Amino acid sequence: MKNVLQLKKNRGIVFKIMLALLITLSANTLFAQKQVKNIVLVHGAFADGSGWEEVYKILKKKGFNVSVAANPNISFSEDVAAAKRSMDRLDGQIILVGHSYGGAIITEAGNSDKVAGLVYIAAFAPDAGETLLQLVQSGPPTPNSGIETPSADGFIWYGKAKFHSGFCADLSKEKADFMYDSQVPIAASAFGATVSKAAWKTKPSWYVVATDDQTVPIEGARFMAKRANAKITEIKASHAVYVSQAKAVADVIVRAANESLK
C-alpha cells in the first residue's frame, strides 16, 4: 500500500514538472511569435549602406534577418522602390529603419502590410503632402550644415569643408574622410517630393534624436517624433548617430522588434 501511494506521489511530481515545462515552452513560443525577426535598414542622403555595418552585425548576432537597402537617391519614387525590393525578399513582418532622408522613404514604404513598426534615426518623418524642403525651412537653419546647392545635373552633395563637423563630428577624421568620399548625392527633386500616406499614422514608431545633430535641426526632430507619437530616445551624438552609437541605435531597433506586435 505504501509503495502504491509513493508511486502515485511520484507520478504527481512528474506531472507537475511536465506541466511546468509545457507552460514555459508555450510562453517562449508566444514570445518568439511576438518578436519581429526581419529588419530592413535604409540609409539617407550623402551616405551609402556601409554606414549600417556595426548595427547590422549587432542585430545579426541577436538572431535577426537583416537587409540593407541600397537606395540610389536618384528620385524619391525610385528610392521607395529600392526599399520595397529589399522588403519583398523577406518572409514575415518587418521593422523598417530609416536614417535622415531614409525616414521619408520608410514613411512611404512603411504602408506595406508587411511592416510592423518604423524606427526613425535622426530622420525626416513627413506627413502626407509635406515636402522635405518645407520641413527644412520650417525652423532656423543649422549653421554648421554643409549641404550644397544643386549641381548642374540636379544633384546635391554635402561639402567637404563641413562634412566632418556637420555630419559626423563624433567620428575619427579617417572615418569621416571615407564617408565623404563614398557619399551618395541626392537628387534635388527628392526635396520636393511628397508621401502619399504617412505610415507613422497607423504603425507604431520609435525615434532616435541625436542631440548634437548639425544637419537635421534638433527641435525639428523632436517635433516630428512627437507628431508621429513615437517612442523617443535621445542620444548625445552627431547626425551620423547610427555609426558612432551603433549599439544604442541597435537597442532601439530591438525594442521596436519586441514591442511592435503587442
SVG drawing of the C-alpha trace seen along z (x, -y; Angstrom):
<svg xmlns="http://www.w3.org/2000/svg" viewBox="-4 -80 46 82">
<polyline fill="none" stroke="black" stroke-width="0.4" points="0.0,0.0 2.9,-2.3 4.5,-1.6 1.3,-2.4 1.0,-5.7 4.6,-6.5 4.1,-5.7 1.1,-8.0 3.1,-10.7 6.0,-10.3 3.6,-10.4 2.1,-13.6 5.5,-15.2 6.4,-14.1 3.0,-15.5 3.7,-18.9 7.2,-19.0 5.9,-18.2 3.1,-20.8 5.7,-23.5 7.9,-22.6 4.9,-22.9 3.9,-26.3 7.5,-27.5 7.7,-26.2 4.4,-27.8 5.5,-31.1 8.7,-31.0 6.9,-30.2 4.4,-33.0 7.3,-35.4 9.0,-34.3 5.9,-34.9 5.6,-38.4 9.2,-39.4 9.6,-40.6 12.6,-38.9 13.1,-40.9 14.9,-44.3 15.4,-46.5 17.9,-49.4 17.6,-52.4 20.4,-54.9 19.8,-58.6 21.3,-61.2 25.1,-61.7 25.7,-58.2 25.6,-54.6 24.7,-51.3 28.1,-50.7 27.4,-53.0 25.0,-50.4 27.7,-47.8 28.0,-47.8 24.3,-48.0 23.9,-45.1 26.5,-43.0 24.8,-43.6 21.4,-42.7 22.7,-39.6 24.3,-38.3 20.9,-38.6 19.3,-36.4 17.6,-38.9 17.3,-38.7 18.8,-42.0 18.7,-43.6 20.5,-46.8 18.6,-48.6 20.7,-50.2 18.6,-53.2 20.2,-55.1 19.0,-58.6 18.1,-59.4 14.4,-60.2 12.0,-59.7 9.9,-57.1 13.0,-55.1 14.3,-55.1 11.0,-53.9 11.0,-51.2 14.5,-50.1 13.4,-49.8 10.4,-47.7 12.6,-45.4 14.6,-44.6 11.3,-44.1 10.0,-41.7 12.9,-39.3 11.9,-38.7 9.2,-36.5 7.1,-37.7 6.7,-41.0 9.4,-43.7 10.8,-46.5 11.7,-49.3 14.5,-51.6 15.5,-54.9 18.2,-57.4 17.9,-61.1 16.3,-61.2 15.7,-57.5 13.0,-58.5 10.9,-59.9 11.5,-56.6 10.2,-54.5 7.3,-56.8 6.0,-55.8 7.3,-52.2 6.0,-51.6 2.4,-51.5 3.0,-47.9 1.1,-45.2 4.5,-43.5 5.7,-46.4 5.0,-46.1 6.9,-49.1 9.0,-52.1 12.3,-53.3 13.5,-56.8 17.2,-57.6 17.8,-61.4 15.4,-61.3 12.7,-63.1 9.1,-61.9 7.0,-63.9 3.2,-64.0 1.2,-63.3 1.6,-66.1 4.5,-67.6 7.9,-68.0 11.4,-67.7 12.0,-71.3 9.1,-72.5 10.4,-70.7 13.9,-72.0 12.6,-75.6 10.1,-75.4 12.8,-76.2 16.1,-78.0 18.8,-76.5 21.7,-74.6 24.7,-76.9 27.2,-74.1 25.3,-72.2 27.4,-71.6 24.5,-70.8 25.4,-72.5 23.2,-74.0 22.3,-71.6 24.9,-70.8 24.3,-71.4 22.8,-67.9 20.4,-68.4 22.1,-66.6 23.0,-67.8 26.3,-67.0 27.5,-67.6 30.6,-69.8 33.9,-68.7 34.6,-71.8 31.8,-71.0 31.3,-67.2 33.2,-66.1 31.9,-68.8 28.4,-69.0 27.7,-65.4 29.8,-63.1 31.7,-65.2 32.0,-62.3 33.8,-60.0 37.5,-60.0 38.9,-62.1 39.8,-58.9 36.3,-57.6 34.8,-61.0 37.1,-61.2 35.9,-57.7 32.2,-58.7 32.7,-61.9 34.4,-60.1 31.8,-57.4 28.8,-59.6 25.8,-59.2 24.4,-62.6 20.7,-63.1 18.5,-64.3 17.3,-67.8 13.8,-66.7 13.6,-64.5 13.3,-67.6 10.1,-68.5 8.5,-65.0 5.7,-64.1 4.5,-60.9 1.0,-59.7 0.2,-58.4 2.3,-58.8 2.8,-55.2 3.5,-56.5 -0.2,-57.4 -1.1,-53.7 2.1,-51.9 3.9,-52.1 7.0,-54.2 10.3,-54.8 12.6,-57.8 16.2,-58.5 17.1,-62.1 20.8,-62.9 21.2,-65.8 24.4,-67.1 22.9,-66.9 24.2,-69.7 22.2,-68.5 18.6,-67.9 17.7,-70.6 17.1,-69.1 13.9,-70.9 12.6,-69.8 13.4,-66.2 11.7,-66.4 8.6,-67.9 8.4,-65.2 8.9,-62.5 6.2,-63.9 3.8,-64.3 4.3,-60.7 3.5,-59.7 6.9,-57.9 8.7,-56.4 11.7,-58.8 15.2,-58.1 17.7,-60.9 21.4,-60.1 24.3,-62.6 25.7,-62.1 26.1,-63.7 23.8,-63.2 25.7,-60.0 24.5,-58.5 23.8,-55.2 27.6,-54.9 29.0,-56.5 26.5,-55.0 25.7,-51.7 24.8,-49.7 22.5,-52.4 20.7,-52.5 20.6,-48.7 19.0,-48.6 16.1,-50.9 15.6,-48.6 15.5,-45.5 13.0,-47.3 10.8,-48.0 11.0,-44.4 9.9,-43.2 7.1,-45.7 5.6,-46.3 3.3,-43.3 2.0,-43.8"/>
</svg>
